[in-house]
Amino acid sequence: MTSPAPPPRSESLDRSTQSVTRTQVYGHLVQINQVEGNVTVRLGQMDPAPERDVQQIIEGDIPQQPRGFQLREELLERLHGQVAATGAAVVSAVTGKPGVGKTMLAAAYAWSCQAAGWPVVAWIAAETGDQIQTGLAGLAERLRLRQADDDATTAAKRARDWLAATHWPSLVVFDNAVDVEQVRAWCPATGATRMIITSRNRAFERSYAQVPVEEFTPDQAEAFLRERTGLNDQAAGELAAELGHLPLALAQAAALIVRRHLNYADYLRLLRAFPLDRYLPAQVGDQYPTGTAQAILLALVQAEEARPAARRMLEMLAVLSPAGIPRPILYGTRGLAESGDLAEQAEIVRGQIDEELAELADTSLISFTEDGSTVLMHRLVQRVLRENAQHENRLNAALSDATALLYRFNDALPEGHATWAARPAVEMLMGQTTALHTIAHCKDALTDKLLDLRASCGRYLIHLADLGRAIPLLEQTLAEREQVLGHDHPDTLVSRNNLAQAYQAAGDLGRAIPLLEQTLAECERILGDDRPFTLISRNNLANAYQLAGDPGRAISMLGQALAKQERILGDDHPNTLVSRNNLASAYEAAGDLRRAIPMYKQTLAECERVLGDDHPDTLSTLSNLAHAYQAAGDLRRAIRLYKHGLAKQERILGDDHPDTLASRNNLAHAYHAAGALGEAIPLLEQTLAKQELILGDNHPNTLLLRNNLAQAYQAAGDLRRAIPLLEQSLAKQERILDDDHPDTLVSRNNLASAYEAAWDLGRAVRLYKQTLARCERVLGGNHPYTLLLRNNLAGAYATAGNLSRAIPMYEQTLAERERVLGGDHPDTLTTRNNLAGAYESAGDLGRAIPMYERTLTGREQVQGGDHPDTLVSRNNLAHAYESAGILRHAVRMYKQTLADCERVLGGDHPITRAVRGNLQRVQ
């Protein structure tokens, strides 16, 4: 049952329920976004995409059908019967028998489904959990389910849920699976989706219906050779037997016979005479199938004779991903359009690479996917080529060539916001780098260049908010850099910094700050106090202190960094300007607007002179200055600056750029603060719609916007829209982030505030108490969030009339805020105001009036006579005079306050209306 609305109260201005502002850091520059908590996303409906628009989707690297392909109809029939009956089947080979055609059997089934018009046919590389998630995430994108900021795990779950819900026949092939539980976790449990799993692991047969695949029968092997070579002599059977009827080995033999115009007897003599011990080490453990290694190496030798560079290309392919190597990787670009001479040169390079690949495909050592976009090399071929390269001391060269190839590709990838649009290219780089790293790690051949690539992948994952993959990757990269380069190497220091940034992005300041402290200490010891990276490390640690609610330490550290940069780099260096901006931000966080605003103004003037009016850092500093004016209560100037900056961003960046959307959010919040909800709410609604479309439901900026919209609804009295939005968002945040993540704690506070506004005081108090306990445990008793929660819980007790609890809690919070933040901090003044209101409600005017007077004096000195908080304090003091019967003082102060409110805030602002009502009642 909904609680009744509260009766009108003349003292309705006497308590401020506080909320939290959030700082967004773009590069090294602090970009302030006004936030009242953080909210997570609403998932889109799981309507199957093809059911809305039946258009076939073929996802993944399905192998091409090779010449001479043997259909093996009896296996296909058995596979189809099991898939149709159970919805899942396993295609497995006898352990130790690779190359029997498991993948080609599954591919044949996929070709059939594709030809039959099945809406979805997906081919997922399944050797690792990351490969499975990446493949399913790609399917989610094709199904238009993936949100712009989804990490791979979230997107993969969307695809799995869609596959479980669809009524359309769909096929998913998990190729070369290794771990049963890894695959089982991603298999849809219901729906019309049919699954095939290819694996050498016989454990899959215990979980799913089995279709064991063996070598060709003698008749199939001979038919294959005859069709591939065009030869029809009796030696086909002898050759097939020599190669163990293994499809992979037969394909190598047939290709060489055709290229060299041999007959079967000639090839047999070459095969039997091949000195395998010269090319490979003695085999132990997992032996090669009969004749297979000889057939592969014969093909390699002949390819090298025809094209001397062939071996180098093949050995490089052998150390890259067995799931396939996309052509853009080999071209060294991510498919960006070039112009002029660059376009002509790039086209020549692509043509040369394509020609080489076509010749290598004729050897059967490589093949292509159906659309030709990806180069495939069988895992057994890769193994033979790697072991041959290692035997002949060329493996390190192959690893180096592959690393250089990926370096060129990496150079074409953007950072920051633009990384989101390049997500497919990032996944390409991730897959290839992971495969290369696995081999190099096993061979004890890790290099600083390969670790650089791993570090780049970790940074991209941070940009994509994929922290679940970023943190383990960066942890491993740090450990390996310490091992390979040493603890004191500059790259190791950078890795330590990057890992700390990932912890910080995940809200884990408990791990981020010690790591940043360690990094700074090592930078000072190894590099010296004045080196650029030492200054950056000091800046990053200061920002972490600020986020942890310790602006005092942040200010001290940023002041030292700024002084050094001014001395070393000069006043006008871009890094100096960034440090000055960040120091101003720390002053603002500490409530010291008298220092913050002049420093922002100085920095803005220097940015305009040095960088230009339209530079991103100039626009960010302009936004920060506007936010400081808003914090100072100068809303007209804040709105004017926000509008000026927004107009520039719309012109320079476009309407849909993330920075433009963030500026719209900031302007809307300023309108909200000014009481102009008629302008704030439509602007927030429009911006939220754009942001959901461009950045996705789960992007941090989207969460801030949705939270701000809920707060605007609440301010407008529309709690029926505000509360469900906050509840839904909090539930998502608890699931996606963590119950103890700082953003989740802020959202829980804001939902409690909405319950309190709806007079659902039982739920409000419970939620405040739960959140306060979490804050004390996670953030500590002195953190600003913790003090904020204590202030708000005291306020809920006061609203409920429980002054015996409210007053001691306000007194405790005031003492702690005076000790931690200082007596003049705006938050301290807020709690002092609220405590005075509680004394007044308890009838203790002897304590209430002096405290109101002290609060008013403090606000006039710190925030200025026209600040909205100062006007509220003046109103509250007038009300206390009224309660004490000192009506002359009350009327005079109400009149003065009303005139100031009308002049500063306008006649329709909620504060103005409340003061006008109080004055009318007294008169």
N, C-alpha and C positions, 0 to 999 in steps of 0.2 A: 504494500500500500504506500502510495506517495505521501510524504509528509506535507502538511499545509504550508503555504507560503508564510514567511515571517511577517509580523506586523511592521508598519513603518517605524523607524527608530531615528530620532534626531541625531543620535551619536553614531550613526552608521558609518561615519568616516574615521572612527577612532582606532580601528585596527587594520593593519596592512597584512594580508596573507602574501608571503613573499614567494617568488618563483625565481628560476635560475636563468641567467644569460649564458649562452654558449659561444665559445670562440672557435671559428674555423680558421685553420692555418693553410694558406695557399703558398706553397714554397716555404720561404722563411718569413713571409709577411703575414701578420695576423689580420684576418678578416672577421670583423664582428658581425654575427647574426643574432638579433634579439630573439631569444627563445624563452618560452615558458615551459620548460621540460622538453621531452623528446618522445615521439610516438612512432610506432612501427606500422607496417603496412597491412592493408587488406589484400589477401590473395585474390586473384582473378577467379572467375568461375571456371570449373573444369569441363566446360562444354567441349567435346572433342572437336578440334579444328576442322578435320576433313568432313565432319557431319554438317558444319556450317557451309563448307565450300569444298565439295568433293573433287580434289585435285591431287593426283598421285604425288607422294613424297618419297623419294629414294635418298636415304641418308647414309653416309659412310662410304668406305672404300671397298665396294664389292669387286672382286677380281674379274678381269676380262675372261671371256671364254677362249681358251687356247685352240690353235689349230689341232685337229686330230683328237679332239676331246671325246673320251669314252663315257657315254651317258650312265652306264651302270644302273640300268633300269630297275633291277631287282632291289638294289639298295634304296633307290629313290622311292619305290613302292613301299618298302618297309618303313622308311622314314616318314612318308606321308601318312601311312596308317597309324603310326604311333603319335605323330603330331596331332592328327585329326582326333584321335581318341583321348589323348591326355592333355593336350595343350602345351606339352614340353617334350623334347627328345634330346638325347645326347648322341653325338657322332664321335666315337672314340676309336683310337687305334691301340694296338697292342703296345704296351710300354716299351720304349726303345726302338720303335719302328716309325720314325717320322718319315714324311714323304709319301705316305700311302694314298693321299688324296682326300683327307678329312675335309679340308677347307674347300676343295673343288666340289665335293658332294654337297656341302651346305650352299655353295655359290650356285650350283645347278638348281637347287630348290628355290633360292632367291630369284634367279632368272625366271623361273616358272611363275612365281608369285607376281613378279613385275609384269610379265607378259599377260597374266590374267587380270591385271588392273587393280590389284590390291591397293588400297589407299596409302598404306605405309609399309615400306620395306626398309629396315634399318640394319646396318652392319656395324657391330660394335667390337673394336679390339678389346680383349678382355684379359690380357696378361697381367695387368695390375689394377688395383682399385681406382687409381687416378685415370687410367685409360677408360674404364667403364663409365666413370662419372663424366669425363669429357665427352665421350660419345653420346651418352644420353642427354647431356646439356646441349649438344649440337642438334639433337632431335627436337628438344624443347624449343629451340630457336626456330626450326623449320615449321613447327606446329603453332608458332606465334604464342607460345606460352611463357617464354622466358622474358622476365623483366630486365630492364637495361642494367640494373645493378646487382642482379642475382649472381651469387657465386656459383661455381660448378655444381656443388652438392645440392643447393636449393633448386637449380634448374633441372638437374637430373631427377630429383624427386617429383617435380612437376610432370616430367615426361613419363616416369614410372606410373604415377597416379592416373595420367591420361590413358596409358596403355591398359591399366586395370579397369577403366571405366568404359572404354569404347566398345561399341557393338559391331564395328566394322572389322573385317578380317585384316589382321596386321601381322607382320613377321618381324621378329628380332633375332638376329644371329649374334651370339657371343662367341667370337672366334679366338681360338688358342687360349682358352680359360685355364687357369692354374689352380685357383683356390675355390673349393666348393662354396664355402660360406660367403666369400666375397661376391660371387655371382648370385647366390640365393637371395642376398639382401636386395638385389636390384631386379629380380624377376617379378613381374606383376602377378599377384596371386589370383586375380579374377579377370573376367573380360574375355574377349574373343581373340586376344593376341596369342600367336603361336611362337614358340621359342625353339631355337636350335643352339646347342652348345657344343663346340668342337674342342676337344682336349685330349692330351696324352695321359691325363690323370685318371686312372681307372676308378677312383673314388666317386666320380660323377655317376658311374653306372649304378651305384647303390642308392642314389637319390632320384634318378630319372630313368625313364625307359631307354634302353640302349640299342644302338645300331652299330655294332662293331664293323670297322672298315679294315680290310686286309689288303695285301698287294693285289694287283690285277691277276686274274686267272691267266693261264698260258694263252688261251684264245684271245682274251682282251688285250694282252700285251702285244701279241703279234699283230692284231688288228690296228692297234695304236701306231706301231712302227710303220706298218704299210701305209696308213693314211697320212702320217706326217712326212714320210720320205718319198712316197710314190714307188718304192721298190717292192718287188714281190718274189723274192727268192727264198730258198729253204733255210738260209742261215738266220732268218728273223727269229726263229724259235730258239736257236742256240744263243743269240745275243740277248734275247729277253731273259733266258735262264741265267746267263752270266751276270745280269744286272738285278737278279732276284725278283723280276717282274715288278719292280718298284716304279710307280708312275713318274716320280721326280727324276730318277736316273734315266729312265727311258726317254724323257723329254730332252735331257741334255744330249744323249746319244743321237737322237733324231735330228736335233738342230745342227750338230756338227757334221753329220752325214750329208745334210742338205747343203751346208755352207761350203764343204770341201769336196763335194761331188764324190763321196766315198760309197762303197757298197758295205754290206754288213760284215763280210769277212775282213775287209780292210780296217774297219773300225775295231773289230775284235782284236786284231793284231796290235793296234795302237793301245787299246785298253789294257791288254795283258802285259804289254811291254812297259807300261807307264811306271816309272820308279817312284812309287808313293812315298818311300822312306826319305827321299830327298826333299819332298815338298811338305810333309807333315811329320810331327813328332809321333813316336809310338803311342798307340791308343791304349788308354786305360779306362776302365769304367764303362761309360755309355759308348759302345762301339758304333761306327758308321755301318749302315746297311750295306749288304754285298755290292761291291762295284760302284757305289754312289760317289765316294770321294774321288775315285779315279775319273769318273765321268765328269764331275764338276771341274776338276783341275785340268782335264784335257780341254774342256770348253774355255777355261781361263787362258791357257797357253795359246790356243788357237786365236782367241780374241786379241791377245796382246800382239801376236804376229801380224794380224791384219791391221791393228790400230795400236801403236805403242802406248798411247795414253789410257788405254782401256783399263789396265790393271789398277792404275791409280784411282780412277773413278769408281771401279767396282769395290775396291777395298774401302774407299770412303763410304760408299753405300752400305757396306757390311757392318759399319760401326754405328749407323743411324737406326732409326726406329724400325723394328720388324713389322710394325703395323702399316708402314708405308711412308714415303718421303714426298710431300707435296712439291710440285714443280716450282712454286714461288720460292721455296727454300733453296732449291738448286740455282734459281736465277739470282738469288741474293736480294730480292725485293718482296714486298708484301702485296704486289699487284697495283701499286700506285701509278697513275698515268704520268709519263714524262713528256717533255716537249722539246722541240728543236733538236740540237745535236745529241742531247742526252737520250731522247727517244730513239733516234737512229742507231746510236751505239748500243743501247739496251736491246733493241730488236736483233742486232747482229749477234750479240752474246746469246740471246735466247735461241736463235736459229742454230748456232753451233752446238749448244747443249742438247737441243731437241734431236739434231742429227746424230750425235753421239749416243743418245739414249735409244734411238731407233735401231742403230747397229747392234747395240748390246742386247736389245730385246730379241734380235734374230738368233742370238746364242742360247736363248732360254735361261740365261743367268738372271735376267730381270723380266718383269712383265708390268702391265699397267692395270689400273682400275678401269671399270667400264667406260667412264667418261674421259679417261686419259689424263686426269688431273694429278694422279699420284703414281709414283714409281714403287713397284713391289719387288722385294727379293725374299725368296723363301728362307725361313729361319735356318734350315739345314745348309743352304748355300752360304748364308752369312757366316755360319759357324766354320765351315770348311775354309772360306776365304780369310777369316780372322786368324785361324790357327796356322794357315800357310804364311800369312803376313808376319805373325809372331815368330814362326820357325825361321823365317828369313830376315828377321830384325827390321821389319817394315811397319809393324803395328803402331808404334808411336807416331810415325809419319802419317799414317791413316787417321789417327786420332787428332793430330795437329791440323790436317787438311779439313776434317769435319768441323773442328772448332772454328777455324778461320771462315768456313762457309757460314756457320751460324752467326758469327760475329757480323758478317756483311748483312745478313738478314736482320739482325738485332738493330743495326744502325738505322734501319728504315722505320723502326717502331717509335711512336710518340709516347711521351709521358704526360702525367696529369689527367685532366678531363678527357683529352683526346684518346687516351688508352681505352676508354669504354667502347668507342667506335671500332677500335682495332682488336677487339677481343678474339676473333677467330685467328688472327695472326699470332697473338700471344699464346693461344693454345697450341698452334703449330710449333712455336719455339719451345714451349714447355715440353711437348712430347719428344722432340728430337734431342733436346738438352738432357732430359732424364735418361733416355736410352744411351746416349754418349757417356753420361756420367756413370751409369751402371757398369759399363764395360771398363772405363778408365779406373774406377774404384776397385774392381776385381783384379785388374792387372797392376795395381799400385802405380798408376800413371796419371794421377791428378795433376793438373797444371794451374797456374794462376789465371790463365786466360779462360779455361773452362769454369773455374770458380767465379770469375767475373760474370760469365753468362748466367750461372746459377743465381748470383746476387741480383742481376737484372731481372730475372724471372720473379724473384721474391718482391722486388719493388713494384713490378707490374701487378702482382697479385694484391699488394696493398692498395694501389690505385683502383683496382676492381673490387675492393672491400671483401676479397676472398681470403680472410685472415685465417680460416681453418686450414688452408694450404700454405699460406705465406709463412706463418710462424714456424711450423716444422721444417720447412725448406730453409729459412734463414738461420734456424738453430743448427741445422746440419752444416750449412755453409760456413758458419762461424767456427764450428768445431774443426772442420777440414782446413780452413785457412790457418787456424792456430797450429794444426799439425803440419801443414805443407809449408806455410810461410813464416810461422813463428808468432808468438803472442804479441810481439812489439811491431810487427810489420804494419805500415799505414793502411793496407787493404784490410787487415784484421781489425784495426780500429774502426774503419768504415762499416764493416760487417756488424761490429758490436753496436754501433750507433743505429744501424738500420733495424736490427732486431729489437732494440729498445723502442724505436718508433712504431714497430708493429705491435709490441705489447701496449704501448700508449694508445694506439688506434683501437685496440680491443678493450680499452678501459682498465687495463691491468697496470696501474701505476706502481703497485707494490713490486713488480718485477722491472718496470721500465726505469724508475728513478735510480735504484742501485746500479743498474747497468750503465746508465748515463753518467753517474758519478764516477764509476770505474773508468769509463771511456775518457772523461775529462782529465782525471788524474794521470792516466797513461799518456794522453796527448801532451799534457804539460811536461811530463818527464821525458818523453821521447822526442817530441817535435819542438817543444818550447812554448812559452806563453803567447807569443805573438804570431804564430803561424795561422793561416786562414782556417784550417780545419779545427784547430784548438778554439778559435773564436766561435765557429759554428757550433761546436760541441757545448761551449759555455751557454750560448743562446738557447740550444735545445734543452739543456738541463733546466735553465731558468723558466722556460715555457712549461716544462713538466711540473716544477714547483708551483707555478701559478695555477695549473689545472688541479693540483693537489690541495689548493686552498691556502698556499703559503706565499702571498704576494710580497711579503717583506723580504724573504730570501730571493725571490725573483727580481725584485727591484735592485737589490744590492749587486746581484750577479750581472744583470743587464747593464747597470751603470758602469761596472768595471769593463765589460765587453765593449760598450760604446766608447769609453774613453780611449781604450787601446785602438779601436778601429779608426777613430778620429786622428790619432797620432800616427798610425801606421799607413792607413789607406787614404786618409784625407776626409774632410767634411762631406765631399760631394760623391764619394764612391757609393755605388748602389748598395753594397753590403752595409755601409754605415747608415744609409737612409733606412734600411730594413731594421737595423738594431734600434734606431731612434724611434721608429714606429712601435716596435715591440716594447720598449721601455715606457712609452706613453700608454700602451695598453695595460701594462702592469700597474702604473699609477691609477688608471681608471678602475682596475679590479680592486685596488686598495681603497677606492673611494676618494682619491686625491685628484679631483677634477681640476683644481686650480693649477696643478702641474701638468696634468694630462692634456688639457685643451691647448695651452700655448705650445706644447711640444708637438702635438698633432699639426697645429697650424704651421709651425716652422718646417716640419717634415714635408707637409703638402706643398709649401712654397718652393722648397728645394727640389722636390720631385718634379714639379711643373717646370722648373728652370733646367734641371739636369736631364730628366728623362722625357719631358714633354707632357702636355695635358692629357694625351690619350693613352699613355703607357699603363699597363695593368696595375703596376705598383702605385701609380698616382691615383688611379680610380679606387683602389683598395684603401689608401690613406684617406681619401675624401670620404669614403663610407664610414671609416672609423671615427673621423672627426664628427660626422653627422650623428653617430651613435653617442659620442661623448656629450654633444649638445643635448641630445635627448635625455641622457642620464642626468644632465644638469637642469632639466626642466625647460630648456629653451626649444620648445617643440616647433615653433615657426621656423627658426633657423635650421633645425634638424631636417624638417620636411623639405625646405627649399634645397638644401644640399643633397638629400636623397634623390629628389626629382632631377636635379642637375646631373648627378652621376648616372642615374638610370637612363636619361636621354642620350648621354654619351655612349653608354654600353649598348643600347639598342642600335645606335648608328654604327658603332665599330664592330661589335660582336654579333649583332642580330638579336631578334626577339627570343630565340629559343636557346641561347647559350646559357649554360648553368650559372655563370656569374650574373647574367642579366636577370635570371629568375630569382637568384638570391637577393639582388637589389630590390626587386619588386616586393619580395617578402619583407625586407627591412622597411621600405616605405609604408607598406600596409601596417606594420607593427607601430610605426610612428603615428599613423592615423588613429590606430587603436588607443595609443597613449594620450592622444589629443581629444579623445572622446568622439572622433568622427567615425563611428562604426558603420555608418551608411557608405562611407568610402572604403573602409578597411575590409569589410566582409566580402563585397564583390571582387575586390582586387585579390584577396587571398584565395577565393574560390577559383577565379580565372587562372591564377598562377599555379595553384595546386593541380588543376586539370592538365596544364601544359607540362608541369614537372613530372607527373605520373606517366605521361606519354613519352617524354624525352629521357628522363633519368630512371624511371621505374618506381614502383611503390615502396621499395625498401631502401632507397638511397637516403643517406643521412639528411640531405637538404629537404627531401620530401617529408621525412619524419618531422623535421622542424616546422615545416609549413603546415602540416596537418595538425600538429599540436597548437600552433598559433591560431589556426582557424577555430579549433575547439574553444580556445580561450576567448576568442572574439565572440563566438556564440554565447559563451557563459556571460561575458560582460553585457551582452545585449539581452540577457535574461532568458535566452533560448536553451535552457538546460536539457530539453528533450533531444536536441541535436548534439549538444556538447558532451553529455555523459556517455552515450553509446559510442561516440567517436573515441573518447578517452579510454573506455573499457576495452574496446576492440584493439586499439593501438597498444595498450599495455600488455594484453594477452600475446600479441604478436612479438612484442619486444622481449617478454620473458622466454618465449620459445626460441627466438632467433639469436638474441644476445646472451642473457644470463640473468637470473634473478638478482644477482648482486652487482650487475654492471651499473656504473654511475648514471647512465642515461635512463635505465630502468627505474632506479631509485627516484630520479627527478619526475618521471612520468607517474609513479605511484603517488608522490606528493601532490601532483596536480589533479589527479583523479580524486584524492581525498578532499582537496579544496572544492571541487565541483559537488561532491556529496554534501559538504558543509553548506554550500550555497543553496542546495536543494533542501536543506534542513533534515537531511538523512544523517543525523549526528552520530547515531550508533555505528554506522559503517564508516563515517569519516574518522571518528576517534580510533576505531580498530585499525584502519589502514594507516593513519598517522603513526600509531604506536608500533606497528609491524615495521614500517619504513624507518622509523627512528632507530629501532633496535638493529636493523641491518646496517644503517649508516654508521652507528657507533662501532659495530663489529668490522665493517669493511673499510671505512674511511677514517675512523678514529673520532674521539669525542670533541676535538677542537676544529674539525673541518667545517668550513662555511656551510656546506650542505647539512651537516649534522645540527649545527646551531639553527639553521633555517627551519629544519623539521621540528626542533624543540620549541621554537617560537610559534610555529603553526599549530602544534598539538596544544600548547597553552591557549592559543586563540580558540580552538575548538571546545576546550573545556569552558572557556569564558562564554562562548556562544550558547553552550548547553546550561549555563547558569551555575556551573560547578567552580565557583571562585576559590574554594578552598584548595583546589588542585591548580587552578590557572595561575594564581598570584605567586605561589612558591616557584613554579616552573618559569614564569616570566622573570622573577628575581634572579634565579640561577642562570638563565640564558643571558640576561643583561650583564651580570658579573663576568660571564665567560666571554661575551662579545667585547666588553671593555678591555679584558685582558688580552684577547687574541687579536682583535681588529683595531682597538683603540676607541677612546670615548667619542671621537668625532666622526667615526665611520658612518655612512648612511644606514647600514644595517643595524648598528648599535642605536642610532637615533630612532629607528623604527621600533625596536623592542622597548626602548624607554617610553615612547609614545603609547605603545600597547599596554605596558604596565600601568601607566597613568590612567588609561581607560578602565583597567580592571579595578584600580583603587576607587575610581569614581563610581563604577557599578556597585562596589561594596559599600558605598556611602562614606568612604574615607577621603573626604575632600581636602583634609589637612595635608595628606600626602599627595593627592592627585594634582592639585593646582600648582604647587612648586615644581613638580616633575614635568607638568605640561609647559610651564614657563621656561624651565631649563631646556626642554626639547626644542621649543620654539627658538630660543636664543641660539642653540647649536645649529639648527637648520638655517637660520638666517645667515649665520657666519659661514657655514660650510657650503650650503647649497644655494644661498641667495634668497632675497625676499620674494621673488616671483616664482620660485620652484613650486610645482604642484604639492610636494610634500610639506613645504612651508605653509602653503595656504590651508592644507588639511590641519596642521598643527594649530594655526590661528583659529580655525573654526572650532577645534576641540577645546582649546582654552576658553573660548567664548562660551561654549556649552557648559564647561565646568563653573564659570562665573554665574551662568544662569542657574545651575543646580544649587549654587551657594546663596542664591538670592541677590547677587550683586548685578542687578539688571542693567544699571547704567553702563557699567564696564562691558557687559555682554552685548548690548545693542550697538555700542560704539564699535566694538571689535567685529561684530557680524557685518556691519555696514562697510567698514574698511575692507574686510575680506571679500565681500560680495563685489565691491568695485574692482578690486584687484583681480578677482576671478574673471569677471566680464572682460576686463582689459587684456588679460594674459591668455585665458583659455576660451573665451567666447561665452555667449549666453546659454548655449545648449549643452555645455560640458556637464557630465554627471556631478562633478564637484560643485560647479556653479549652481546647479539646480538644488543640490542638497543644502548649500549655504542659504540660498534664497528662501527655501522652505523653513529653515530654522529662524531666520530673521522675521518672516511673516508670522510665525507662531508667537514669538516673543512680543511683537508689536500688537 
